[in-house]
């Protein structure tokens, strides 16, 4: 089968989903431009700032589309084949993930730009609010652990790791300098972009010429040393001002992401006229993953970002909702942003499709498969292989940085909210405590069922996916309560919430089953950090689910106490 035909078909399906199901959701929400949004009524030009819908779409897209829509589809494609993976990306994005993101933005906008946790607080008890914050915090711990170890693996690749590490450090340095230039010298954004964006590509070219090799120290090998260095980076990024690193790094990263997708697609189109790309990987490879887990439910938790991701709710209700200028923009930014991420997932999956099974197994890690695929696409545009590989690996590392520093900062915020500790030293202490579990996880010797030592990210990816989808289920449940209270069609969120809850809890059960069986057979408790935190996530999710269901059942048939909204001159 021709790869370009498959990609064009996927684009058509996503466009039709946006056109028809997106409009259906807009009618349910009754989006109106005559009602001022929080970005306008609460405007402070710091957090609440009205933004044009296309500019905001780019910002939101770069914030949600990190390494998740790359790693998940590649792993699922290798384990189960490209057909079930592609179907989940397309159908999940249109009917679950897009609904999740759009409703999160809408609910936050209708609640004065509050976060999804604060929205939940209005419909559940204080206990439910605290449980939700705990769940968020543990979920972020898994996100940090997984992507940190993936990055360390990229930097220790024996062939190009040192060059990519060097380019990455140059990239971070450029982001800091850009932040200082914008802040201290009030430099125009357009001119600054024209200066610093080309410098990023200079860093891509210079990296291999000045490789950065991490030496071993004591019992710590280079990978462990890079994990330690990334822990330090996360701590610093979580406590320094946003303008100094996160904002300029995210801004440059957005260009990188868009460019990567654009040139890959262009390479596939141009290459099709030279020598068509033929799909070599099997459409279906089996019902059981190499780790011994069944396709149902593991497929739905392996591919999170790109189909449905609970992490998006933090971005959608944390920053995006505070910049929505008109309610009608919610469809493009919330629903359209997720479907764009679904397309990124399709491109990532395409890097597997052009490989044979043996070649994919030889490359092994998702970052290497992704880099190989992008380099093949860029070769058709005349880009040298080495430069293309370095570009793709740096792009991958850039996406991971976006996840790492944002997740650590969010974990810091949530810990401060949980403890009520606000003071001079609370940001530093909260960031440090948030990083304790990731530090333990990445330094613990991990083995598979056969006793072979494996990277930490491979052990944690499934749990990360399960926790992420549990979070999505809880957010969809919150959206259902909000829609129900305001007499809107809550089933559009409730059925996806039920589905995501079932697959996430079943996935956690399969992941925790070996640990539980080991304890039962040996007759004593076995310390397993992943098992303990995974069990905690399951318990927190079940407690929140029981509370949400009880509230929904209790209020079933009752008249909503609060109208959806009330504008001047409008009757309640």
C-alpha positions, 0 to 999 in steps of 0.5 A, a space after each residue: 500500500 502507498 504511504 502517501 495515500 494512507 496519510 491523505 486518507 487520514 487527513 481527510 478523515 480528521 478534516 471530516 471529523 473537525 467539520 461535522 463532529 466539531 460543529 455538533 459539539 459547538 451546537 451542544 455548547 451553544 458557543 456565542 461571540 456576544 458573551 465576553 470571555 474571561 480573557 476580556 473581562 479579567 484581562 490583566 495582560 499577564 495571565 488573562 490576555 485575549 489572543 487571535 485564534 490562529 496564534 493561540 492555536 499554534 501556542 496550544 498545539 506546541 504545548 500539548 504536542 510534545 513527545 507523546 504523539 511520537 513515542 506512543 504511536 511508534 510503540 503501539 505500531 511495533 507491538 500490534 501493527 499499524 492498522 489498529 494503531 491508526 484506527 485508534 488515533 483517528 477514531 479516538 481523536 475525533 470522538 474522545 480526545 477532541 471532545 475531552 480538550 474542547 470541553 475542558 477549554 469550554 468549561 474553564 471559559 465558562 468558569 472564569 478561566 479556572 483550572 479543571 481542578 477548580 472546576 471539579 471543586 464546584 461539583 464535588 466535595 473538598 475531599 474529591 478536590 484533594 483526591 484529584 490534586 493527588 492524582 494529578 501530582 502522581 500522574 506528573 511524577 510518571 510523566 517526568 520519569 518517563 520522558 526524562 529517561 527517554 531523553 537520557 537514552 537519546 543523549 547516550 546513543 553511541 552513534 549520535 547521542 553526544 552530538 544531539 546532547 551538544 545541540 540541545 545544550 546550545 538550544 537551551 542556551 539560545 532560549 535563555 538568551 532570547 528570553 533576556 533579550 525580549 525582557 531586558 531590551 524589549 526587542 520586537 518579537 518578529 525581529 528576535 525570532 528572525 535572529 534566534 530561529 536560524 541560530 537553532 539550526 546553526 546549533 543543529 549543525 554545530 552539535 556533531 562537531 562539538 560532541 558533549 560526552 558525559 563521563 561515568 562517575 562512581 557507580 553511575 554510568 553516562 545514562 544515569 549521569 544524564 538523568 541526574 543532570 536532567 533532574 537538575 534542569 527540571 528543578 531549575 526550570 520549575 523555579 526560575 521566571 517563566 520569561 527566562 526559559 519556558 516561554 522562549 524555549 516553548 516558542 522556539 519549540 513550536 516552530 520546530 514542531 511545525 517545521 518537523 511535521 511540514 518538511 516530513 509531509 513535504 518529503 513524503 509528497 515529493 518522494 512519492 513522485 521520485 519513488 513511492 514509499 511502500 508500507 513494509 510493516 505488517 498491518 497487524 502483528 498479534 494480540 499480545 505485546 512483547 511484554 506479555 500484555 494484551 492489545 485490549 486494553 493496552 493499545 488505548 493506553 500506549 497511544 495517549 497523546 494523539 488520541 486522548 490525553 488527560 495531560 491536555 486538560 492542564 494546558 487547556 484549562 491552565 493557560 489556553 482558556 485564559 486567552 480565548 478571545 471569542 467563544 467560537 474560537 474554542 472549536 478551532 483551538 480545543 478540538 482542532 488542536 487535538 486533531 492536529 496532534 492526531 496528525 503528528 501521531 500519524 506522521 510518527 506512525 509513518 516512520 514505522 510503516 516504511 521499515 521492515 520488522 527486523 529493521 524496526 527491532 534493530 533500531 529498537 527505541 522510538 526516538 531512533 525510529 522517529 529520527 530514521 524515518 524523518 531523515 528518510 523523508 528529508 533525504 527526498 528533499 536533498 537534505 544530507 542524512 547526518 544533518 537530517 538525523 541530528 535535526 530529527 533527534 534534536 526535535 525529539 529532545 526539544 519536544 521532551 524538554 517541553 514536557 519535562 519542565 512544564 510537568 515539573 512546574 505544574 507538579 510544584 504548583 499542585 504540591 503547594 496547593 495541596 499543602 497550602 504552603 506559600 512562602 519564600 522557600 515553598 517553590 524550591 521545596 515543592 519542586 524538589 519533593 516533586 522530583 524525589 520519586 522520579 529520581 528514585 525511579 530512574 536510578 532503580 535497576 529495572 528488569 523485565 519478566 525474563 530478568 533482563 535489565 531494561 531502561 526505566 522509560 520502558 517499564 514506566 511507559 505503560 503506567 504513564 499511559 494508564 495514569 494519563 488515560 485515567 486522568 482523561 476519564 476523570 476530566 471527562 466525568 467532570 465535564 459530564 457533571 458540568 454539562 448535566 448541571 447546565 442541561 446540556 447533552 452530557 452523554 457526549 462526555 459520559 460515554 467516553 469517560 466510561 470507556 476511558 475509565 474501563 480501559 485505563 483501570 484494566 490496563 493498570 490491572 495487567 501491569 500490577 498483576 505480576 507484582 501482586 502475584 509475586 507478593 501472594 506467592 512469597 507471602 510478604 510485601 515486596 517493595 516496588 515503587 512503580 507498583 505502589 504508585 500505580 496502586 495508589 493511582 487506581 485507588 484515587 481514581 476509584 474513589 473519585 469515580 464513586 463520588 462523581 457517579 453518586 453526584 450524577 445519580 443524586 442529581 438525576 432528574 433534578 432541575 439544574 440549580 445554576 443556569 449555563 450562563 446569564 447575560 444582561 437582559 436574558 432570563 434565567 
